[in-house]
Amino acid sequence: MSLDIPINIPELETEIQSVPTKTPYFDPNTGKFAGYCDGLVAMAQAVKFALLTPRFRFIVLDNQYGSELSDLIDSDYDELVFQSEAKRRIKDALLCDERITDVYDFDFSDYKDDKIVRFSVGTIYGALHEQEVTINV
């Protein structure tokens, strides 16, 4: 003999909410946090911090956060391999953020012993043009 008890579970209304980008604003001129920012300003800061933070170095950060650009410093790659690796590593560092939709328009230039990589970043808030990374080779 089995016992069958019907249970009525009301349907839950689910609403997808986006994660706010409001974040502490780091003022590069003073080196201090000064208020909050959101939208494209917050995204520009997120791009900069993701690229400046070495991946796998800090155990408090997720292994998806940061970049592996430091491996390109003092590398002896030829120009085409360097460009390909820099593009791949920049995209890898940025596209794990769900707010970033694309990384494109890469431009490479040399200045003394440095390689300067300029690129644009598409986000859900708009485009960030002329983002820049300098790698000492």
N, C-alpha and C positions, 0 to 999 in steps of 0.2 A: 504494500500500500504506500503510495507516494503522496506527499503533501505539496499542493500547488497553490501558492499565494501570489496573486497578481500585484505587482508594484507599479504604481503610476509615477513616472518620472517626468516632471514638467520640462518642456523644451527650453533650454537656456538660450537667450539671445547673446550672441557673441559679436563683439565689435572690434575690428582691427584698429589698433592705435599705433601711430608712428612714434618712435622713440625721439624725444626732443633732443636737439643738439645744443641746448643751452649748457655752456661749459665755462669754467673759470677762464678769463682772458689773461694770457701771459704777455705783458708788455715787454718787447725785446729791447726797448730803449732804456728801461729802468731795471730790467731783470727781475721784476716782481709781478705777482698776480694783482690785477687791477679790475675788479668788477667781473661782469659776465658778458659773453657774446653768444650769438647763435647764427643760424643760416650760413651764408658764404664765408663770413669771418671765422666762424667756428670750424668750417670745413678746411679753410686755408691753414688754420692752426693744426688741425688733425693731420693733414697731409705732411706738414713740416715735421711734426713730432714723430709720425710713423717712419719717415725716412731717416731722421736723425737717431732713432733708437735702434741699437743693434739687436737683431733677433736672437733669441735663445740665451742672452746674457743675464737677464734678470728673471729669477724664478717666480716673482710675484706677477709677471705679465704672461698672458696667454702665448703659446708658441706660434700663434698666427700674427702676433703684433710685432712690428719692427721690420727692419730691412736687413739684407745681407750685402749691402753696398760696400761695407768696410773690406770685404774680401777682394774688391777690385783695386784697392789702394796698393800702389807699387806692383801691380800685376804686369806681366809681360805679354799680354794678349795683343795680337795684331788689331788694327783699327776696326775691321768689320766684326770680329769676335767680341771686342770690347763693347761696341755699340749694341750688338745683339744681347749680350749679357746684361748690360745696364738697363735696356728696355725691359727685359724679362724680369729683372729683380725689382725695378720700380713698380711695374704692374703687379707683381706678386705681393709687394708690400702694401699696395693701396687697394686692390680689388677685393681684399677680404673684408673691407668695410662695406656694409650693405648700402650705405648712402652714396657710395661712389659707383658710377655706372660705366665709366670709360676713362682710359688714359691714352692720349693720342698726341699727334703733331710733335713728335720728338725732333729736336734739333741739337746737334753736337758741335761744339767749338773748342778750340784750344786757347789757353792763356797761360803762358810760361810753362810750368810743369803740371798744370791742371787741365782736366777735361771738364767742360761745363755742359751740362745736359739741361735743356729747357724743354718743357712739355706742357700740355694742357690736361686738365682733369674735369670730366663731366660728373656732376653730382645731381642729386634729386632737387637741389636748390638752384641750379644753374651751373655755368662753366667757370672754372678758375683757369685763366690764361697766364702764360709766362711764369709757371712754377719753375724753380731752378735748383739743381743739385751740383755741387762742385766736388770732383773726385781727384785727389792728388795721385797722379800716376808717375 
